Amino acid sequence: QVHIVESGGGLVQPGGSLNLSCTVSIKLFSIYTVGWYRQVPWNEREWVAHIGNDFNTYYRDSAKGRFTISRDDSKDTVYLQMNNLKPEDSAVYFCNSYPPNYWGSGWGQGTRVTVFA
């Protein structure tokens, strides 16, 4: 059984920063590509960024230059450093395999990010 636990969300003002963490209980975490996704109510979940097992990183356009995805394979953890946050970044953030649901784990609880003026 694969468990995904996200943390690090919170309430910040525009221009603020947050560092999200996601720990995945899966064997051989280091071989997987892992992604961050987000969802706002009544919208579909959308991809934000992903990082390969080669540490190559990819971002949606709105995240480029502001977000940094990284991983620590010794801790089975992936991070999302978010800087210069904007109100439109407000969402519940999830991590999962990339493409999603490859592990058959479903989705974790996510961590909520709220950016308010």
C-alpha positions in Angstrom: 0.0 0.0 0.0 1.5 3.3 -1.1 0.8 6.3 1.2 1.3 9.9 0.2 1.5 12.6 2.7 1.7 16.3 1.7 2.4 19.1 4.1 3.6 22.7 4.3 0.6 24.6 3.0 -0.7 27.7 4.7 -2.0 31.2 4.5 0.3 33.8 2.9 0.1 37.3 1.4 0.8 37.9 -2.2 4.6 37.8 -2.8 5.1 35.4 0.0 6.7 32.0 0.0 5.9 28.4 1.0 7.8 25.2 0.8 5.6 22.1 0.3 6.8 18.6 1.2 5.5 15.3 0.0 6.6 12.0 1.4 5.7 8.8 -0.4 5.9 5.3 1.2 7.0 3.3 -1.8 9.9 1.0 -2.5 12.5 2.4 -4.9 11.2 5.9 -4.7 14.2 7.1 -6.5 13.3 5.4 -9.8 10.0 7.3 -10.2 9.1 10.6 -11.7 7.0 12.6 -9.2 4.7 15.5 -9.8 2.9 18.2 -8.0 -0.7 19.0 -8.9 -3.3 21.4 -7.6 -7.0 21.8 -7.5 -9.5 24.6 -6.8 -13.1 23.9 -6.0 -15.2 23.0 -9.1 -12.1 22.8 -11.3 -10.2 19.8 -12.5 -6.9 19.0 -10.9 -4.1 20.5 -12.9 -0.4 19.6 -13.2 2.1 22.1 -11.7 5.5 20.6 -12.0 7.3 17.3 -12.1 10.8 15.9 -11.5 12.3 12.9 -13.1 14.6 10.3 -11.6 17.3 12.1 -13.4 16.4 15.3 -11.6 15.3 17.0 -14.7 12.4 19.4 -13.9 9.4 20.7 -15.8 6.9 23.4 -14.9 3.6 24.8 -16.1 4.1 28.2 -17.6 2.6 30.1 -14.7 5.1 28.4 -12.3 8.2 29.0 -14.2 10.6 31.3 -12.4 8.6 31.2 -9.2 8.4 27.5 -8.2 11.2 25.0 -7.8 10.6 21.3 -7.5 13.3 19.2 -5.9 13.6 15.7 -4.3 15.6 14.0 -1.6 15.6 10.3 -2.4 17.2 9.4 0.9 13.9 10.6 2.5 11.5 9.5 -0.2 10.4 13.1 -0.3 9.7 15.7 -3.0 9.5 19.4 -2.4 7.9 22.4 -4.0 9.4 25.8 -3.1 6.9 28.4 -4.1 8.0 32.1 -4.2 6.2 35.3 -5.2 2.9 33.6 -4.6 -0.2 35.1 -6.3 -3.9 34.8 -5.3 -4.4 32.5 -8.4 -2.0 30.0 -6.8 -4.5 29.3 -4.1 -5.5 25.7 -4.2 -5.1 22.3 -2.6 -1.8 20.9 -3.7 -1.2 17.2 -4.2 1.7 15.1 -5.2 1.6 11.9 -7.1 3.4 9.9 -9.7 3.8 11.6 -13.1 1.7 10.7 -14.9 -0.6 10.5 -12.0 -2.0 7.3 -10.4 0.8 5.1 -11.7 1.3 3.8 -8.2 -2.3 2.8 -7.8 -2.4 4.8 -4.6 -5.1 7.3 -5.4 -4.5 10.8 -4.0 -3.4 11.9 -0.6 -5.2 14.6 1.5 -3.2 17.4 -0.1 -2.1 20.6 1.6 -4.0 23.8 1.2 -2.4 27.0 0.0 -4.3 30.3 0.4 -2.8 33.5 -0.9 -4.8 36.5 0.2 -4.3 40.3 0.1 
